[in-house]
Amino acid sequence: MVIVKKKKGESEDKLISRFKKKIIYSGLIPEIRERDRFKSKAEKKKEKKARVKHQIELEKKRNY
């Protein structure tokens, strides 16, 4: 958890920029992205199969 307290005489813009920096340095953003993009094994397998199929179709087009 990131806590940022406003310093005396600090503007809101500076406060927001300090907050953003703390979030980035703490490593929260990559972790949130990983959790948000979670895929089951079945979904990963299905995507891999579709990717291979697409590559095969591209190779067929290139060989003509």
Biopython code that builds the backbone (N, CA, C, O; Angstrom):
import numpy as np
from Bio.PDB.StructureBuilder import StructureBuilder

atoms = [
    (1, "MET", "N", (0.842, -1.169, 0.000)),
    (1, "MET", "CA", (0.000, 0.000, 0.000)),
    (1, "MET", "C", (0.889, 1.233, 0.000)),
    (1, "MET", "O", (1.903, 1.285, 0.695)),
    (2, "VAL", "N", (0.496, 2.219, -0.785)),
    (2, "VAL", "CA", (1.282, 3.442, -0.912)),
    (2, "VAL", "C", (0.519, 4.572, -0.239)),
    (2, "VAL", "O", (-0.653, 4.808, -0.533)),
    (3, "ILE", "N", (1.196, 5.267, 0.665)),
    (3, "ILE", "CA", (0.585, 6.406, 1.359)),
    (3, "ILE", "C", (1.426, 7.642, 1.072)),
    (3, "ILE", "O", (2.647, 7.626, 1.221)),
    (4, "VAL", "N", (0.756, 8.711, 0.657)),
    (4, "VAL", "CA", (1.430, 9.967, 0.372)),
    (4, "VAL", "C", (0.677, 11.067, 1.104)),
    (4, "VAL", "O", (-0.520, 11.260, 0.892)),
    (5, "LYS", "N", (1.385, 11.783, 1.965)),
    (5, "LYS", "CA", (0.759, 12.883, 2.702)),
    (5, "LYS", "C", (1.232, 14.204, 2.114)),
    (5, "LYS", "O", (2.384, 14.351, 1.705)),
    (6, "LYS", "N", (0.320, 15.148, 2.085)),
    (6, "LYS", "CA", (0.631, 16.464, 1.517)),
    (6, "LYS", "C", (1.575, 17.215, 2.452)),
    (6, "LYS", "O", (1.338, 17.321, 3.655)),
    (7, "LYS", "N", (2.645, 17.730, 1.865)),
    (7, "LYS", "CA", (3.595, 18.520, 2.629)),
    (7, "LYS", "C", (3.113, 19.964, 2.694)),
    (7, "LYS", "O", (2.278, 20.388, 1.896)),
    (8, "LYS", "N", (3.637, 20.694, 3.632)),
    (8, "LYS", "CA", (3.235, 22.080, 3.816)),
    (8, "LYS", "C", (3.638, 22.912, 2.590)),
    (8, "LYS", "O", (4.808, 22.940, 2.210)),
    (9, "GLY", "N", (2.662, 23.584, 1.980)),
    (9, "GLY", "CA", (2.933, 24.434, 0.830)),
    (9, "GLY", "C", (3.066, 23.679, -0.486)),
    (9, "GLY", "O", (3.484, 24.262, -1.487)),
    (10, "GLU", "N", (2.721, 22.399, -0.504)),
    (10, "GLU", "CA", (2.850, 21.589, -1.718)),
    (10, "GLU", "C", (1.562, 21.666, -2.540)),
    (10, "GLU", "O", (0.463, 21.592, -1.990)),
    (11, "SER", "N", (1.699, 21.814, -3.842)),
    (11, "SER", "CA", (0.521, 21.869, -4.714)),
    (11, "SER", "C", (-0.008, 20.464, -4.972)),
    (11, "SER", "O", (0.684, 19.472, -4.742)),
    (12, "GLU", "N", (-1.254, 20.399, -5.457)),
    (12, "GLU", "CA", (-1.858, 19.102, -5.753)),
    (12, "GLU", "C", (-1.131, 18.394, -6.886)),
    (12, "GLU", "O", (-1.029, 17.167, -6.894)),
    (13, "ASP", "N", (-0.630, 19.162, -7.836)),
    (13, "ASP", "CA", (0.091, 18.565, -8.960)),
    (13, "ASP", "C", (1.361, 17.844, -8.486)),
    (13, "ASP", "O", (1.663, 16.741, -8.940)),
    (14, "LYS", "N", (2.087, 18.475, -7.582)),
    (14, "LYS", "CA", (3.299, 17.854, -7.035)),
    (14, "LYS", "C", (2.937, 16.609, -6.234)),
    (14, "LYS", "O", (3.639, 15.598, -6.286)),
    (15, "LEU", "N", (1.837, 16.693, -5.494)),
    (15, "LEU", "CA", (1.391, 15.557, -4.692)),
    (15, "LEU", "C", (1.049, 14.367, -5.589)),
    (15, "LEU", "O", (1.429, 13.234, -5.296)),
    (16, "ILE", "N", (0.339, 14.628, -6.668)),
    (16, "ILE", "CA", (-0.034, 13.573, -7.606)),
    (16, "ILE", "C", (1.206, 12.974, -8.260)),
    (16, "ILE", "O", (1.290, 11.757, -8.427)),
    (17, "SER", "N", (2.165, 13.814, -8.632)),
    (17, "SER", "CA", (3.375, 13.295, -9.272)),
    (17, "SER", "C", (4.182, 12.439, -8.292)),
    (17, "SER", "O", (4.755, 11.427, -8.695)),
    (18, "ARG", "N", (4.237, 12.824, -7.011)),
    (18, "ARG", "CA", (4.932, 12.000, -6.014)),
    (18, "ARG", "C", (4.222, 10.655, -5.848)),
    (18, "ARG", "O", (4.868, 9.615, -5.716)),
    (19, "PHE", "N", (2.904, 10.688, -5.855)),
    (19, "PHE", "CA", (2.120, 9.460, -5.739)),
    (19, "PHE", "C", (2.405, 8.526, -6.910)),
    (19, "PHE", "O", (2.625, 7.331, -6.715)),
    (20, "LYS", "N", (2.400, 9.071, -8.128)),
    (20, "LYS", "CA", (2.673, 8.268, -9.315)),
    (20, "LYS", "C", (4.054, 7.628, -9.239)),
    (20, "LYS", "O", (4.215, 6.450, -9.559)),
    (21, "LYS", "N", (5.052, 8.404, -8.816)),
    (21, "LYS", "CA", (6.415, 7.881, -8.707)),
    (21, "LYS", "C", (6.486, 6.743, -7.703)),
    (21, "LYS", "O", (7.141, 5.731, -7.953)),
    (22, "LYS", "N", (5.811, 6.904, -6.557)),
    (22, "LYS", "CA", (5.830, 5.850, -5.542)),
    (22, "LYS", "C", (5.164, 4.581, -6.055)),
    (22, "LYS", "O", (5.631, 3.475, -5.783)),
    (23, "ILE", "N", (4.077, 4.741, -6.794)),
    (23, "ILE", "CA", (3.369, 3.589, -7.367)),
    (23, "ILE", "C", (4.289, 2.856, -8.339)),
    (23, "ILE", "O", (4.384, 1.630, -8.300)),
    (24, "ILE", "N", (4.959, 3.596, -9.203)),
    (24, "ILE", "CA", (5.841, 2.988, -10.200)),
    (24, "ILE", "C", (7.014, 2.273, -9.524)),
    (24, "ILE", "O", (7.337, 1.143, -9.888)),
    (25, "TYR", "N", (7.650, 2.915, -8.552)),
    (25, "TYR", "CA", (8.806, 2.314, -7.894)),
    (25, "TYR", "C", (8.433, 1.129, -7.016)),
    (25, "TYR", "O", (9.258, 0.241, -6.795)),
    (26, "SER", "N", (7.206, 1.100, -6.514)),
    (26, "SER", "CA", (6.789, -0.009, -5.656)),
    (26, "SER", "C", (6.503, -1.276, -6.457)),
    (26, "SER", "O", (6.478, -2.369, -5.890)),
    (27, "GLY", "N", (6.288, -1.146, -7.764)),
    (27, "GLY", "CA", (6.042, -2.308, -8.607)),
    (27, "GLY", "C", (4.592, -2.755, -8.629)),
    (27, "GLY", "O", (4.304, -3.891, -9.007)),
    (28, "LEU", "N", (3.684, -1.894, -8.236)),
    (28, "LEU", "CA", (2.270, -2.251, -8.214)),
    (28, "LEU", "C", (1.661, -2.368, -9.605)),
    (28, "LEU", "O", (0.814, -3.232, -9.834)),
    (29, "ILE", "N", (2.069, -1.529, -10.522)),
    (29, "ILE", "CA", (1.449, -1.505, -11.853)),
    (29, "ILE", "C", (1.649, -2.824, -12.599)),
    (29, "ILE", "O", (0.671, -3.374, -13.106)),
    (30, "PRO", "N", (2.871, -3.358, -12.691)),
    (30, "PRO", "CA", (3.017, -4.650, -13.380)),
    (30, "PRO", "C", (2.231, -5.776, -12.706)),
    (30, "PRO", "O", (1.676, -6.647, -13.376)),
    (31, "GLU", "N", (2.191, -5.746, -11.384)),
    (31, "GLU", "CA", (1.455, -6.785, -10.658)),
    (31, "GLU", "C", (-0.041, -6.704, -10.966)),
    (31, "GLU", "O", (-0.688, -7.729, -11.180)),
    (32, "ILE", "N", (-0.580, -5.506, -10.989)),
    (32, "ILE", "CA", (-2.003, -5.325, -11.294)),
    (32, "ILE", "C", (-2.298, -5.765, -12.720)),
    (32, "ILE", "O", (-3.321, -6.400, -12.976)),
    (33, "ARG", "N", (-1.415, -5.433, -13.641)),
    (33, "ARG", "CA", (-1.620, -5.839, -15.031)),
    (33, "ARG", "C", (-1.615, -7.358, -15.177)),
    (33, "ARG", "O", (-2.417, -7.917, -15.925)),
    (34, "GLU", "N", (-0.713, -8.021, -14.463)),
    (34, "GLU", "CA", (-0.662, -9.487, -14.517)),
    (34, "GLU", "C", (-1.953, -10.092, -13.986)),
    (34, "GLU", "O", (-2.503, -11.014, -14.588)),
    (35, "ARG", "N", (-2.427, -9.588, -12.884)),
    (35, "ARG", "CA", (-3.650, -10.121, -12.280)),
    (35, "ARG", "C", (-4.857, -9.838, -13.163)),
    (35, "ARG", "O", (-5.765, -10.663, -13.268)),
    (36, "ASP", "N", (-4.863, -8.689, -13.787)),
    (36, "ASP", "CA", (-5.992, -8.305, -14.640)),
    (36, "ASP", "C", (-6.044, -9.166, -15.895)),
    (36, "ASP", "O", (-7.126, -9.444, -16.413)),
    (37, "ARG", "N", (-4.901, -9.583, -16.378)),
    (37, "ARG", "CA", (-4.814, -10.335, -17.629)),
    (37, "ARG", "C", (-4.686, -11.836, -17.410)),
    (37, "ARG", "O", (-4.189, -12.535, -18.293)),
    (38, "PHE", "N", (-5.112, -12.350, -16.273)),
    (38, "PHE", "CA", (-4.979, -13.773, -15.983)),
    (38, "PHE", "C", (-5.776, -14.597, -16.983)),
    (38, "PHE", "O", (-6.926, -14.284, -17.293)),
    (39, "LYS", "N", (-5.153, -15.639, -17.472)),
    (39, "LYS", "CA", (-5.802, -16.545, -18.415)),
    (39, "LYS", "C", (-5.608, -17.974, -17.933)),
    (39, "LYS", "O", (-4.541, -18.339, -17.441)),
    (40, "SER", "N", (-6.645, -18.766, -18.079)),
    (40, "SER", "CA", (-6.546, -20.161, -17.670)),
    (40, "SER", "C", (-5.672, -20.920, -18.663)),
    (40, "SER", "O", (-5.350, -20.412, -19.737)),
    (41, "LYS", "N", (-5.297, -22.132, -18.295)),
    (41, "LYS", "CA", (-4.458, -22.945, -19.174)),
    (41, "LYS", "C", (-5.180, -23.243, -20.478)),
    (41, "LYS", "O", (-4.566, -23.270, -21.545)),
    (42, "ALA", "N", (-6.484, -23.466, -20.388)),
    (42, "ALA", "CA", (-7.266, -23.766, -21.592)),
    (42, "ALA", "C", (-7.267, -22.575, -22.548)),
    (42, "ALA", "O", (-7.155, -22.750, -23.762)),
    (43, "GLU", "N", (-7.392, -21.364, -22.001)),
    (43, "GLU", "CA", (-7.374, -20.169, -22.853)),
    (43, "GLU", "C", (-6.009, -19.982, -23.514)),
    (43, "GLU", "O", (-5.928, -19.641, -24.694)),
    (44, "LYS", "N", (-4.946, -20.206, -22.757)),
    (44, "LYS", "CA", (-3.595, -20.086, -23.314)),
    (44, "LYS", "C", (-3.378, -21.093, -24.438)),
    (44, "LYS", "O", (-2.809, -20.768, -25.480)),
    (45, "LYS", "N", (-3.837, -22.306, -24.212)),
    (45, "LYS", "CA", (-3.693, -23.364, -25.206)),
    (45, "LYS", "C", (-4.465, -23.025, -26.477)),
    (45, "LYS", "O", (-3.967, -23.228, -27.584)),
    (46, "LYS", "N", (-5.683, -22.510, -26.315)),
    (46, "LYS", "CA", (-6.521, -22.134, -27.448)),
    (46, "LYS", "C", (-5.878, -21.008, -28.257)),
    (46, "LYS", "O", (-5.885, -21.045, -29.488)),
    (47, "GLU", "N", (-5.318, -20.000, -27.562)),
    (47, "GLU", "CA", (-4.648, -18.899, -28.251)),
    (47, "GLU", "C", (-3.415, -19.382, -29.004)),
    (47, "GLU", "O", (-3.161, -18.946, -30.127)),
    (48, "LYS", "N", (-2.650, -20.277, -28.393)),
    (48, "LYS", "CA", (-1.449, -20.802, -29.038)),
    (48, "LYS", "C", (-1.823, -21.556, -30.309)),
    (48, "LYS", "O", (-1.162, -21.421, -31.338)),
    (49, "LYS", "N", (-2.879, -22.343, -30.231)),
    (49, "LYS", "CA", (-3.348, -23.101, -31.388)),
    (49, "LYS", "C", (-3.776, -22.161, -32.514)),
    (49, "LYS", "O", (-3.474, -22.402, -33.683)),
    (50, "ALA", "N", (-4.483, -21.084, -32.150)),
    (50, "ALA", "CA", (-4.929, -20.103, -33.145)),
    (50, "ALA", "C", (-3.734, -19.393, -33.776)),
    (50, "ALA", "O", (-3.729, -19.128, -34.978)),
    (51, "ARG", "N", (-2.714, -19.083, -32.959)),
    (51, "ARG", "CA", (-1.513, -18.422, -33.468)),
    (51, "ARG", "C", (-0.781, -19.301, -34.477)),
    (51, "ARG", "O", (-0.332, -18.822, -35.518)),
    (52, "VAL", "N", (-0.666, -20.590, -34.160)),
    (52, "VAL", "CA", (0.005, -21.537, -35.055)),
    (52, "VAL", "C", (-0.774, -21.644, -36.364)),
    (52, "VAL", "O", (-0.183, -21.647, -37.444)),
    (53, "LYS", "N", (-2.086, -21.731, -36.268)),
    (53, "LYS", "CA", (-2.926, -21.822, -37.461)),
    (53, "LYS", "C", (-2.758, -20.580, -38.345)),
    (53, "LYS", "O", (-2.688, -20.680, -39.570)),
    (54, "HIS", "N", (-2.695, -19.418, -37.704)),
    (54, "HIS", "CA", (-2.518, -18.173, -38.444)),
    (54, "HIS", "C", (-1.153, -18.140, -39.146)),
    (54, "HIS", "O", (-1.050, -17.708, -40.294)),
    (55, "GLN", "N", (-0.118, -18.598, -38.452)),
    (55, "GLN", "CA", (1.218, -18.632, -39.046)),
    (55, "GLN", "C", (1.264, -19.560, -40.253)),
    (55, "GLN", "O", (1.920, -19.252, -41.248)),
    (56, "ILE", "N", (0.578, -20.682, -40.174)),
    (56, "ILE", "CA", (0.535, -21.624, -41.292)),
    (56, "ILE", "C", (-0.144, -20.985, -42.495)),
    (56, "ILE", "O", (0.317, -21.126, -43.627)),
    (57, "GLU", "N", (-1.252, -20.276, -42.238)),
    (57, "GLU", "CA", (-1.949, -19.592, -43.333)),
    (57, "GLU", "C", (-1.072, -18.527, -43.973)),
    (57, "GLU", "O", (-1.082, -18.372, -45.194)),
    (58, "LEU", "N", (-0.324, -17.800, -43.175)),
    (58, "LEU", "CA", (0.588, -16.783, -43.716)),
    (58, "LEU", "C", (1.666, -17.410, -44.583)),
    (58, "LEU", "O", (2.006, -16.880, -45.640)),
    (59, "GLU", "N", (2.206, -18.545, -44.133)),
    (59, "GLU", "CA", (3.232, -19.244, -44.903)),
    (59, "GLU", "C", (2.674, -19.722, -46.253)),
    (59, "GLU", "O", (3.367, -19.660, -47.269)),
    (60, "LYS", "N", (1.439, -20.192, -46.260)),
    (60, "LYS", "CA", (0.821, -20.626, -47.509)),
    (60, "LYS", "C", (0.704, -19.458, -48.487)),
    (60, "LYS", "O", (0.963, -19.614, -49.680)),
    (61, "LYS", "N", (0.313, -18.290, -47.979)),
    (61, "LYS", "CA", (0.166, -17.111, -48.829)),
    (61, "LYS", "C", (1.504, -16.660, -49.376)),
    (61, "LYS", "O", (1.591, -16.221, -50.522)),
    (62, "ARG", "N", (2.551, -16.765, -48.564)),
    (62, "ARG", "CA", (3.875, -16.334, -49.000)),
    (62, "ARG", "C", (4.449, -17.246, -50.071)),
    (62, "ARG", "O", (5.227, -16.798, -50.913)),
    (63, "ASN", "N", (4.078, -18.511, -50.049)),
    (63, "ASN", "CA", (4.637, -19.478, -50.988)),
    (63, "ASN", "C", (3.979, -19.418, -52.365)),
    (63, "ASN", "O", (4.499, -20.004, -53.315)),
    (64, "TYR", "N", (2.874, -18.739, -52.494)),
    (64, "TYR", "CA", (2.216, -18.653, -53.806)),
    (64, "TYR", "C", (2.935, -17.762, -54.747)),
    (64, "TYR", "O", (2.504, -17.591, -55.887)),
]
sb = StructureBuilder()
sb.init_structure("model")
sb.init_model(0)
sb.init_chain("A")
sb.init_seg("    ")
for serial, (resi, resn, name, xyz) in enumerate(atoms, 1):
    if name == "N":
        sb.init_residue(resn, " ", resi, " ")
    sb.init_atom(name, np.array(xyz, "f"), 0.0, 1.0, " ", f" {name:<3s}", serial, name[0])
structure = sb.get_structure()
